[in-house]
């Protein structure tokens, strides 16, 4: 799947187009949720994903990315959504997520995600607080997250 966006940007779910150097640099060095994550771990999650979607600038360079993991029956988990800073403010992140969810064979499943700063954008795309049935067991790496109850 390829989808053209305004100003020459493009979305594509072909993982061979995604520049892993860009993804590893952003996730390992900049993203609040994954800073310090090793390249080896980032590549493992990339290759193990059910689906990845890349965002590409008019020159073809990777400027955004997201991935999903799913059992492909009941749920899908949206992960590592980002748009490089110099390309933000154009609605590209919203289109990236919209393509991942609505443009996916997984679109009818229960979608989950974690975010500390983009709640409004995700609400606009149909996400909401999880039901009373959803609980989390954070691993020791996430022990500094505030408890929710």
Long-range contacts (C-beta under 8 A, 24 or more apart in sequence): 1-99, 1-103, 3-99, 3-103, 5-92, 5-95, 6-90, 7-58, 7-90, 8-57, 8-58, 9-55, 9-56, 9-57, 9-58, 9-63, 9-87, 9-90, 9-92, 10-55, 10-56, 11-53, 11-54, 11-55, 11-56, 11-95, 11-96, 11-99, 11-103, 12-53, 12-54, 12-56, 13-51, 13-52, 13-53, 13-54, 13-99, 13-103, 14-54, 15-46, 15-49, 15-52, 15-54, 17-54, 17-56, 17-62, 18-46, 18-52, 18-54, 18-62, 18-65, 19-61, 19-62, 20-46, 22-61, 22-62, 22-63, 22-65, 22-84, 23-62, 23-65, 23-80, 26-65, 26-82, 26-84, 27-80, 27-82, 31-80, 31-82, 32-116, 32-117, 33-80, 33-114, 33-116, 34-80, 45-79, 45-80, 49-79, 50-76, 50-106, 51-100, 51-104, 51-106, 53-96, 53-99, 53-100, 53-103, 55-83, 55-87, 55-92, 55-95, 55-96, 57-87, 63-87, 63-92, 64-92, 64-93, 64-96, 65-96, 66-96, 66-97, 66-100, 68-100, 68-104, 68-106, 70-106, 70-109, 72-105, 72-106, 72-109, 73-109, 74-109, 74-110, 75-109, 75-110, 75-111, 75-112, 76-101, 76-104, 76-106, 76-109, 76-110, 76-111, 76-112, 77-111, 77-112, 77-113, 78-111, 78-112, 78-113, 79-113, 81-113, 81-118, 93-118, 93-121, 94-121, 94-124, 94-125, 97-121, 97-122, 97-125, 98-125, 101-125, 101-126
